[in-house]
Amino acid sequence: QVQLVQSWGGSVQAGGSLRLSCVVSGRSLRAYTTAWFLQAPGKEGDFVAAMRASRGHTYYSDSVKGRFTISRDNAKNTVFLSMNDLKPDDTAIYYCAAGMGVILSNVRNGGAYNYWGQGTQVTVSA
């Protein structure tokens, strides 16, 4: 059974940095496209970043491009989201996700992912 367990998030001031991690158990991380999504208060979930299984190509939402980086450590079966220059608008619950056979056109679609972490709160104060 595949499980995704996320690290704690945190609270930072605007301009600060955080790194989230997500440990995938049950199968090798190499088999999955992995992604991060967020849900801000009162809003629908949004795509943040993804890394495809095959060649590790990465994709980002326009709002985080240049500030956030998705990466993974295959040996530790762990996915990371490094967040720099955080803004108050980044405040949200962040979820990691993993899916097999996610085609390119679906990497930003939460419905394409089979497994989800428990979510972690990130709060950015002005």
N, C-alpha and C positions, 0 to 999 in steps of 0.2 A: 504494500500500500504506500502510495506517495504522500509525503507530508511536507509542508513548508512551514518552517518556524522562523519568525522574524525577531530581530533584536528590538530592544527598546528604542524609541525615538528620542525626543528631547525638546527642550525649549532653548531658543537662542535669540539674540537680538538681530535685527536686520544687518545684513552684511556678513553674518557669521556662517559657519560651515557645520555640517553634520554628515555622518556616513551611516547609512542603514545597511543591514545585512540580512540575508535570508538563506537558511540552510535547507537544502532539499534532501530528503531521505527517501530511500526506497528504490532508487534507480539512478544511474549515472546522469549527471547534469548535462553531459554531452548530447543526450537524446532529446533535450528540450529547448524550445525557444522560451526565453524567460523575459519577464517584463515587470514594470512597476506602473501602478495606477494610483490615483489619489481620489479621495472624496472630501471636498470642502463642505463646511457646514451649510446645509440648506441647498446644496447643489448636487447634480448628478456626478457619477464617477467620470474621471478624465484620464486619458492616457498620458503617461509621463515619458517612459523610455522602454526600449526593448532591445534584446540581443538575440539574433537568430541562432539556431542550433548548429547549422551546417558550417558556416565560415565565420561566425561571430560578428557579422555586420550589425551595426547599431543604428537605432532610429530614436528620434527625440521629438517631443512636442515643441512647437515654436516658442512657447513660454519658458522653457528650461534650456533650450539649446545654448551651448556655450557656458552654462553654469553648472549643469548636472552631468554626471558621467556614470553610465552603467558598465559594470565589469563583472567578471566571474573568476573564481578559482576552482577549476575543475577537480583538482586533487582534494579539495575540501568540500566539494559539492555546494559551494556557497556563491550567491549572487550579491553584488553590492550596488548601492546607489550613493555615490558621492555628490553631495549638494554644497555648492559654494555660492557666495553672494546671495544668501537667502533673503527673501522679501516677505513682508507680512502676507501677501497674497499666496505664498506657498504653504500657509497654514492649512493642514488637512490631515486626514488619516491616510497613510500610505500602505498600499497592499502590494506584495510581490505575487507573481503568477507564473505558472509554467504550463506549457502545452506542447504536445507532439504534433508534428505535421501541420504547423501553422504556416499557411501560405503568405507570401509577401504582402498581398493586399489586405490581409487580416491582422497584421502585427499590432495595429492600433485598436483592434476590436476586442474588448474584454470577453465577449462571447466565444472567442477562439481558444481560450485557455481553460484547461481542465482542472487545474489545481491552484489553490489560493492560500496565502498566508493569513494569519489572524488579524493583521492590520496593526499599525503602530502610529501613535500620534506625534506629529511634528507641529510645534508652535513657534511662530516667528513674531517677535514683538517689534514695534517701531522704535 
